[in-house]
Amino acid sequence: MSPPQGSECFAVSEKGYLYAKSIQKQLVGLGFTDRGVKDGSHLYVVSNTQAPAVLVESFFVDSRSDCDRFDSLGIEKIAEAIFKGICEAA
């Protein structure tokens, strides 16, 4: 069985989902497999805050293809994609 690959975002609130969808779109635009936006109500970091919160899983470190994509893009491109996603949703 091959390891999972791609990016996914977790959110709880309506506003959080808007941010998550926008961030996810940007990460998929970099070539990562779209694992979608998921319910993060079971995750402390997004369910125990008053502000809109998103947990971003940008890629899987145990996926060779994800790591290769990360190596070719660099952390700045991934950070920029998350930034663009936040700005577009705001």
NORRA-V42818 format. One record per helix or strand of 2 or more residues. SS is the DSSP state (H for helix, E for strand). FROM is the first residue (numbers start at 1). TO is the last residue. If there is no record, write none. Layout:
BEGIN
ss:SS from:FROM to:TO
ss:SS from:FROM to:TO
END
This chain:
BEGIN
ss:E from:7 to:11
ss:H from:14 to:29
ss:E from:34 to:39
ss:H from:44 to:47
ss:E from:54 to:57
ss:H from:64 to:73
ss:H from:75 to:89
END
